[in-house]
Amino acid sequence: MAIFITQYLIEVKVRQITHQINVSTQGRKLYDITPEVVSWVKHSGFHTGLITLYIQHTSASLLINENYDHDVLVDMEAFFNRLVPDGDSLFTHTVEGPDDMPAHVRTALTQTHLSIPLIDGKAALGQWQGIFLYEHRHVASMRRVILHLIGE
């Protein structure tokens, strides 16, 4: 049996842009950054591509989760409080307080980057999906999220 593969060369001029979102957190919780991301994408002028979000921290993370019922966010925090409690005697890294090492573990269990397709000029999020910065520390912080869009 012979298999023939036909290759097509389609020339596309790909562009890319970056942006930074600064999020002022007021302690441990999920912060909805969907409006900022959607607005930036809308004004980018891109039609098709890939959006990458990257957080430059080791004690905060990024999540895509339900943004319709606030109880989901409450339940997520309750789950992580049970899974990785503050002040656990297992941890020796406590330089910045009892929530320091649990914050690093929470980050390792979640994500520091997300990829979202861009289709017809919009982030291809599901109907009930939102983009969240998950602050794992109790102290107020200024968090940086880098956005990168490649496409056309």
Buried (B, 14 or more C-beta within 10 A) or exposed (E): EEEEEEEEEEEEEEEEBEBEBEBEBEEBBBBBBBEBBBEBBEEBEBEEBBBBBBBEBEBBBBBBBBBEEEEBBEEBEEEBEEEBEBEEEEBEEEEEBEBBBBBBBBBEEBBBEBEBEBEEBEBEBEEEBBBBBBBBBBBEBEBBBBBBBBBE
